[in-house]
Every structure is written in structure tokens, then in C-alpha cells.
């Protein structure tokens, strides 16, 4: 058998290293685009995010089977997860409560374990107060978050499909923690100079 040339050996080594690097990158980091206004004003339509897929759990590749718990979502974390009602979609929301917490919403104000727990990022676009027997949007609970579950909400409280409507988020549906906005574009901009939201690039999420 003819020995491989040095150039070919180097080329194959570089190719293998590139494949390994890309595989590790895809396992650790993922990119997401914001398509709706449910997290406004924290996240805008046209924002591009980087999420750390190993913030909370490690899963069997190409499945949602959790093999290792790496961390616990904290109240206030912005997370990426499988949408429970359509697992082909990934959603982004903010963690409001964890297992054992009692959640109640009274006239848009969120209480966790009896204490007011709303955040500065909470945003409202509708002054109406909807009774709980009509919709859980403004009045909800009290409910206790079960084991290995989370209660999540969008920052745009009047326009977000979240735990108020579809229930608790399960641990196995966690994908990762949203970390940084690496790009942002204004799809409605008519001025080319304003198409890119330069001031949002590189913004760490809180």
C-alpha cells in the first residue's frame, strides 16, 4: 500500500479536527431566532440568540432523554425548551417558579409563595383585567409546581402563550439557557442603515 503523503495526512487531521469541533459546538451551543413578541421588550422579533445547551441537562443525542443533570434553572433565567404542545418547536420564556413553589396571579401581579415576585422586565400592553373564570391571563391559581417542573412566563405578559395556558414545563423539555444576542435586525425598517439594531449586538441576557 502506498503511504499517504504528508499533505494528505495534514489534510485528514484538519478535517477530523474540524468535524469534532463542529460536533462539540452543536452539542454545547445553539442559535435561535425570535419570531414573536412574547418576550418583549427583553427580546425583539429579529433577535438572534446563542443558547448554552449544557446549562441544565445533558441528553442522549437526537433525543430528549436526560442522562445527566448539570444545573438547575434559577428564577429569572431565560430558557429555551421544547414546546409541550408541539415538540417540534422550541420556545423561549422566563422561569418564574420551581418545584414546590406556590404560584398565584392577581390582577396581573405574580406572587410566589405568597410574596410578590414580579420582575422589572414584565411588560403590559392591555390595561384590561380579565377575570380568572374567563382566562388565566391576569388571574390564575394558586397552583403548586410539581417535582422536576417549572412555571414559565413571557415578559410580554398580555401576549404570551406560557404556563398560564398550557401548564408546567417538564425537566426533560429543557434545551438550554439563552445567553447572548449576537445579531438583531429590524424587519420593518425602511432605512437600510437601521436594518441592523447595532445597539443590541453582544447584549447579555438577564
N, C-alpha and C positions, 0 to 999 in steps of 0.2 A: 504493500500500500504506500502510495506516495505521501510523504509527510506534508503537513499543512505549512503554508508559508507564514512567516511572522506577521505579515499584514492581515492575512485571513484570521489568524489566531487573535490578534488585537481586535479585529472587527467583530468576531464572535463574542469575545469577552465584553466588549462595549454593548453589544446588542442584548446579551444576557443581563448585564447590569441595568440597562435601561428598562427591560421588562420587569425585573424585580422592583426597581424604584417606582415604576408606574403602578404596579400591583399594590405595593405598600401604601402609596399615596391614595389610591382608590379605597383602600381599607380604612385609612385614618381620616382623610379629608374628603369632603364632597361639596359640590357647588349647587346652589339653588337660586331660582328666580322668584321674585314676589309678584304674583299675578293679580292679587286683590288688595282691597284697602282694609282688611280686618285687623291689621296691626298698626294702622296709622295712629299717631304721627311717627312712631318709632321706626316702622318700616313702610316704605312707599312702593307703590306699583312701579316696577322697573329697577328696583334694587336687586343686586346680585350678592349672595352671601356665601361665605365659607363656613361650613359646619365641621366640628370635630366629632367624628363617628365613634371615637373611643372615650368620650367623656363619661359615659354611664355604663354601657354594656358592650360585651363582645359577643358576636353572633356567628353561627355556622355560616360560611359564605353562601350567598344566594338564598338564604332563608332568614326567618325571624326567630330562630331557636337561640335563646340566650344560653351561652356556655360559661360566661364569667361576668360577674358584676364588678365594674371598675370604679363606680362612683354613684352618688345619689343626687338627683336633681334638687336644687335648692329653691325655696320660694323666691320668685322673681326671675329665675332663669328663663331665657328664651330658647325653646327647644324645637327640634324637628322630629316628627313622628308619623307613623302610618295612620292615615285617616281611618278610624274604626268602621265607618260605613262604606268605605271603598278603599281597600288596602293597596290598590294600585296607585293611589295618590299620597303624597307627603304634604303634611300641614305644618304650619309654624304658629305657635301660641306661647303664652307666658304661664309658668307654673304658679298657681295661686295657693294650693294646699296639697299636703301629702297624707300618707296613711294615718288614720286615727284623728285627723283634723275634722272639726265640725264647721261646715261652710253654710253661710246664710247671706242672702242679699235682700236688703230692704231699701226700696226706692233708689235703686242703682248703687247703693253703698254696700261694699263687700265686708263681711265680718268673718273672721276665722277664730274659732274657739272663743266666741263672744266678744272679741276685740276688733275694732275697726282695722282693716288690713288692706285698704286700697293703696294704690301707688300713684306717684306723680304722673306717670305715663298714661294713666287711664284717660280716655278721650270720649266725649259725648257729643252727638250731633243732633239729638232729638230731645227736647225738653219734656216730652210727654212721659208720664209714669203709667206703665201698663200693669194692671193687677195680675197677680200670680196665677189666678184661675184661667186667664186668657193666654198668657205667655210667660215663660220663665225668664224673659229678658231682664226685667227690672226688679222682680221679686221672686225669690227662689229659696227652697229649703225650709228649715235646716236639714242637711244631709251629712253623714259621716263618710269620709273617704276610706274605702276598704283596703285591705292588705295588697301591697305591690301595685298600687294605683295612685293616680294623681288627678287633681282638678285643675283644668287649664282654661284660660280665657284669652281672647284677643284684646289688645289695648284699645281698639275702637269698639267700645262696649255696646253701642247701639247697632253695630253692623258686623257681627262675628258669629259664625257657627262654631260653638265650642261646647265645653262640658255642661253648660246650662241646658243644651238641646239634645246632645247625643250621649251624655253620661261620662263616666270616668275613663281616663286614659290608662291602659294596662302597661305594665313594665315591658312586656315583650314587644310593644309597639314603638318604644323609644328608638330613635335613629341617631340622634346626636344633639350637641349644643351649638346653637348659632353663635358664631364668634365675631365676625367682622364683615362689613360691607366693602367689597373690593371693587365694585363698579356700580354706577347708578345712572340711569338715563330717563329723561322725561319724554314719554311717548307723545305727549300733547304739545310739545314745544314746536313753535313755527320758526323760531330763530335758531339756526344751526349752532350758534355759539352757546346756546342754553340747552342744547340737547343732552349734554353730559352734565350731571349735577356734581361738579367738581368738589364742592364742599363736603359731600358725603363719602367720597372715596377714602378708604382707610379708617372709617369710623368703627370703633369697637362697640359692641352691643352691650347694653346694660338694662 
